[in-house]
Amino acid sequence: ADAASFAPANAVCTHKPRILVLYGSLRESSFSRRLAHECARLLEVMGADVRVYNPSGLPVRDPTLEDDPKVCELRALSLWSEGHVWVSPEMHGCLTGAFKNQIDWLPLNTGSVRPTQGRTCAVLQVNGGSQSFNAVNELRRLARWMRMPCTTNQSSIAKAWKEFDDTGRLLDGPFRERVI
């Protein structure tokens, strides 16, 4: 059966699945940004309604800045979403501050429920060198803390500088297959 036609028994789908994609770099040409956009393209082909949040201009977490437009945009997108895709580069064996800052801006609770509770989460990382899973392990831990079920598959792209073409598309190969 085709994934686009799948519907659980007795389910009524009134809209396409809403997916928010977050990435952990501020650089225009970053590999995490490229991978985030690749994920968005793939999800759209699979029938999802996808939004990619650009973290440029998001202030460092400060409770006095709750009304900042970038904060409001991020929170509105998170509330709109039904699932997240998180992509972070590995920096010093962990996820980046740019990524963690986005997570820190998402409220921990609204009443007795976490606003992210029940949203699915897929985690991916890019590496400049050899493959590791430090960032995806941290992303998975964050998702659990936020009561978001994580997909069992994860993707870690080693030597990311070799895995994308000049237009920013992920090259055919085992890493692309893993992302799909």
C-alpha positions as CSV (number, residue, x, y, z in Angstrom):
1,A,0.0,0.0,0.0
2,D,1.1,3.5,-0.7
3,A,2.1,5.6,2.3
4,A,0.1,8.6,1.1
5,S,-3.1,6.5,1.2
6,F,-2.5,5.0,4.6
7,A,-5.2,5.8,7.2
8,P,-5.7,4.1,10.6
9,A,-9.1,2.3,11.0
10,N,-11.9,4.8,11.8
11,A,-9.5,7.7,11.5
12,V,-10.8,10.9,9.9
13,C,-8.1,13.0,8.3
14,T,-9.2,16.6,7.8
15,H,-5.8,18.0,6.7
16,K,-2.4,16.9,5.7
17,P,0.0,16.0,8.6
18,R,1.6,19.3,9.9
19,I,5.4,19.0,10.3
20,L,7.7,21.6,11.7
21,V,11.4,21.3,10.7
22,L,14.0,22.9,13.0
23,Y,17.8,23.0,12.2
24,G,20.7,24.1,14.3
25,S,22.8,26.5,12.3
26,L,22.7,30.2,11.5
27,R,25.0,29.9,8.4
28,E,23.3,30.3,5.1
29,S,25.1,27.4,3.5
30,S,25.1,25.0,6.5
31,F,24.7,21.3,6.0
32,S,22.1,21.1,8.8
33,R,20.0,23.7,6.9
34,R,20.5,21.8,3.6
35,L,19.4,18.5,5.3
36,A,16.4,20.2,6.9
37,H,15.2,21.5,3.5
38,E,15.8,18.1,2.0
39,C,13.6,16.5,4.7
40,A,11.0,19.2,4.0
41,R,11.0,18.3,0.3
42,L,10.7,14.6,1.0
43,L,7.8,15.1,3.4
44,E,6.0,17.3,1.0
45,V,6.3,14.6,-1.7
46,M,4.8,12.2,0.9
47,G,1.8,14.5,1.4
48,A,2.7,16.5,4.5
49,D,2.2,20.2,5.1
50,V,5.7,21.4,6.1
51,R,7.2,24.5,7.6
52,V,10.9,25.1,8.1
53,Y,11.8,27.5,10.8
54,N,14.8,29.8,10.2
55,P,16.5,30.4,13.6
56,S,18.4,33.5,12.4
57,G,17.4,36.5,14.6
58,L,16.0,34.3,17.4
59,P,17.2,36.0,20.6
60,V,19.0,34.0,23.2
61,R,16.4,32.7,25.8
62,D,15.4,35.6,28.0
63,P,12.0,35.7,29.7
64,T,11.8,39.5,29.1
65,L,11.7,38.8,25.3
66,E,8.6,36.6,25.2
67,D,6.9,39.0,22.6
68,D,9.8,39.0,20.2
69,P,8.5,38.3,16.7
70,K,10.9,35.3,16.1
71,V,9.8,33.8,19.5
72,C,6.1,34.2,18.6
73,E,6.7,32.7,15.1
74,L,8.5,29.7,16.6
75,R,5.9,29.1,19.3
76,A,3.0,29.5,16.8
77,L,4.6,27.0,14.4
78,S,5.2,24.5,17.2
79,L,1.5,24.8,18.3
80,W,0.4,24.4,14.7
81,S,2.5,21.3,14.2
82,E,1.7,17.6,14.8
83,G,5.2,16.4,14.4
84,H,8.8,17.8,14.3
85,V,11.9,17.0,12.4
86,W,15.1,18.1,14.2
87,V,18.4,18.5,12.4
88,S,21.6,19.6,14.3
89,P,25.2,19.6,13.4
90,E,27.4,18.0,16.0
91,M,29.5,20.7,17.7
92,H,32.1,19.7,20.4
93,G,30.4,16.3,20.7
94,C,26.9,17.7,21.2
95,L,24.1,19.6,19.5
96,T,24.6,23.3,18.8
97,G,23.6,26.3,20.9
98,A,21.5,27.6,18.0
99,F,19.4,24.4,18.1
100,K,19.1,24.3,21.9
101,N,18.1,27.9,21.9
102,Q,15.0,27.0,19.8
103,I,14.0,24.3,22.2
104,D,14.6,26.5,25.2
105,W,12.0,29.0,23.7
106,L,9.3,26.3,23.5
107,P,7.2,26.5,26.7
108,L,7.5,23.6,29.2
109,N,3.8,23.7,30.0
110,T,0.6,25.4,29.3
111,G,-1.6,24.4,32.3
112,S,-0.9,20.7,33.0
113,V,0.1,19.8,29.4
114,R,3.4,20.4,27.6
115,P,2.6,22.1,24.3
116,T,4.8,19.5,22.5
117,Q,3.3,16.5,24.2
118,G,2.2,13.8,21.8
119,R,3.9,15.3,18.7
120,T,6.2,12.9,16.9
121,C,9.8,13.8,16.4
122,A,12.5,12.6,14.0
123,V,16.1,13.4,14.8
124,L,19.0,13.8,12.4
125,Q,22.5,15.2,12.6
126,V,25.3,16.2,10.2
127,N,29.0,15.8,10.9
128,G,32.0,17.5,9.4
129,G,34.1,14.4,10.1
130,S,33.6,10.8,11.0
131,Q,30.2,9.5,12.0
132,S,28.9,9.7,15.5
133,F,25.5,9.8,17.2
134,N,26.1,12.3,20.0
135,A,23.8,15.0,18.7
136,V,20.9,12.6,17.8
137,N,21.2,11.0,21.2
138,E,20.9,14.4,22.8
139,L,18.0,15.4,20.5
140,R,16.2,12.1,21.4
141,R,16.7,12.8,25.1
142,L,15.3,16.3,24.7
143,A,12.3,15.0,22.8
144,R,11.6,12.4,25.5
145,W,11.8,15.2,28.1
146,M,9.2,17.2,26.1
147,R,7.0,14.1,25.9
148,M,7.4,13.7,22.2
149,P,7.6,10.1,20.9
150,C,10.7,9.8,18.7
151,T,10.9,7.7,15.5
152,T,13.0,4.7,15.9
153,N,15.1,5.6,12.9
154,Q,17.7,8.4,13.1
155,S,20.2,9.7,10.6
156,S,23.8,10.8,11.1
157,I,25.5,12.0,8.0
158,A,29.3,11.8,8.2
159,K,31.5,14.0,6.1
160,A,28.5,16.1,5.2
161,W,30.6,18.3,2.9
162,K,30.9,15.3,0.6
163,E,27.2,14.3,0.6
164,F,25.5,17.4,-0.9
165,D,25.6,18.7,-4.5
166,D,26.2,22.3,-5.4
167,T,22.5,23.1,-5.3
168,G,22.2,21.8,-1.7
169,R,20.5,18.5,-2.5
170,L,21.5,15.3,-0.7
171,L,23.3,12.9,-3.1
172,D,21.9,9.5,-3.9
173,G,23.5,6.9,-1.6
174,P,23.1,5.2,1.7
175,F,22.8,8.4,3.7
176,R,19.9,9.6,1.5
177,E,18.2,6.2,1.8
178,R,18.5,6.4,5.5
179,V,16.9,9.9,5.5
180,I,14.0,8.6,3.3
